[in-house]
Amino acid sequence: QVQLVESGGGLAQAGDSLRLSCLASGRTFSRNAMGWFRQAPGNEREFVATTDWTGGTTYYADFVKGRFTISRDNAKNTVYLQMNSLKPEDTAVYYCAARGRNWSPPSQAATSYDLWGQGTQVIVSS
């Protein structure tokens, strides 16, 4: 079964750091663009960060630039989201996603992604 499983979420205080992981299983995603999205209660799912298959090209939402870093370890079939200087408004369920087609470019559009994880909750208190 092909799936993405996120981990690393939890409770944090403002200013803290968390690192989310997304482990892919069932097939390799080493040639696929990957992304992180989030959804807060009452809000639509929004783009956070994306990376190409090499990890060399990345894009971020303006509200996380300078605070979050997306990276990947293709040998481990894992994508990470390092979140620093967390704010209460970062509270959300964070989802990992993969584009299905090999060599596809990174994308900020949720509709570009073919496989999604179940999400991991991040709660940041002030």
C-alpha positions in Angstrom: 0.0 0.0 0.0 1.4 3.4 -1.0 1.1 5.9 1.7 2.5 9.0 3.4 2.7 9.1 7.2 3.4 12.3 9.0 4.9 12.5 12.5 6.5 15.1 14.8 3.5 17.2 15.6 2.5 18.1 19.1 2.2 21.0 21.6 4.6 23.9 21.5 4.9 27.3 22.9 5.4 30.4 20.8 9.0 30.7 19.8 9.7 26.9 20.0 10.7 24.6 17.2 9.3 21.4 15.8 10.4 19.1 13.0 7.8 17.3 11.1 8.6 14.1 9.1 6.8 12.5 6.2 7.7 8.9 5.6 6.7 7.5 2.2 6.1 3.7 1.9 5.0 1.3 -0.7 7.0 3.0 -3.5 9.9 5.4 -3.8 9.2 9.1 -4.1 12.8 10.1 -4.7 11.9 11.4 -8.2 8.7 13.3 -7.1 8.1 16.8 -5.9 6.7 16.9 -2.4 4.9 19.5 -0.4 3.5 20.5 3.0 0.1 22.1 3.5 -1.8 22.9 6.6 -5.4 23.4 7.6 -6.6 25.3 10.7 -10.1 24.8 12.1 -12.6 26.7 9.9 -10.1 27.5 7.3 -9.2 26.0 3.9 -6.1 23.9 3.4 -3.2 26.2 2.5 0.2 25.8 1.0 3.2 25.9 3.3 6.3 24.6 1.4 7.3 22.5 -1.5 10.5 20.9 -2.9 11.5 19.4 -6.1 12.9 15.8 -6.2 16.4 16.9 -5.5 15.6 19.2 -2.6 17.5 21.9 -4.4 14.5 24.0 -5.5 12.1 25.0 -2.8 9.2 27.5 -2.4 7.5 28.8 0.7 4.4 30.6 1.6 5.1 34.2 2.6 4.0 33.6 6.2 6.6 30.9 6.8 9.6 32.4 4.9 12.6 32.6 7.2 11.0 30.4 9.8 10.3 27.0 8.1 12.6 24.9 6.0 11.6 21.9 3.8 14.2 19.3 3.1 14.3 15.6 2.0 16.4 12.5 2.4 15.6 10.4 -0.6 17.6 7.5 0.8 15.1 7.4 3.6 12.1 8.3 1.5 11.4 11.0 3.9 10.6 14.7 3.7 10.9 17.1 6.6 9.5 20.4 7.7 11.7 22.2 10.2 9.5 24.8 11.9 11.3 27.5 14.0 10.0 30.6 15.8 6.5 29.0 16.0 3.5 31.3 16.4 0.0 30.6 17.7 -1.3 31.2 14.2 0.8 28.2 13.0 -1.7 26.0 14.8 -3.1 23.6 12.3 -3.1 20.1 11.0 -0.1 19.7 8.7 -0.3 17.5 5.7 2.4 16.0 3.5 1.7 15.5 -0.2 3.4 13.9 -3.2 3.1 14.6 -6.9 2.5 11.4 -8.7 4.4 12.0 -11.9 8.2 11.6 -11.8 10.2 14.8 -12.4 7.2 17.0 -12.0 8.1 20.5 -10.7 7.2 21.6 -7.2 3.8 23.2 -6.9 1.9 25.5 -4.6 -1.4 24.1 -5.8 -3.0 21.4 -3.7 -4.7 20.1 -6.8 -1.3 19.2 -8.2 -0.7 16.5 -5.6 -1.9 13.0 -6.0 -1.2 11.4 -2.6 -1.8 12.8 0.8 -1.0 11.8 4.3 -3.4 11.8 7.2 -1.9 14.8 8.8 -0.2 15.7 12.1 -1.6 18.2 14.6 0.5 21.2 15.6 -0.7 23.4 18.5 1.2 26.5 19.4 0.3 28.3 22.6 1.1 31.9 23.3 
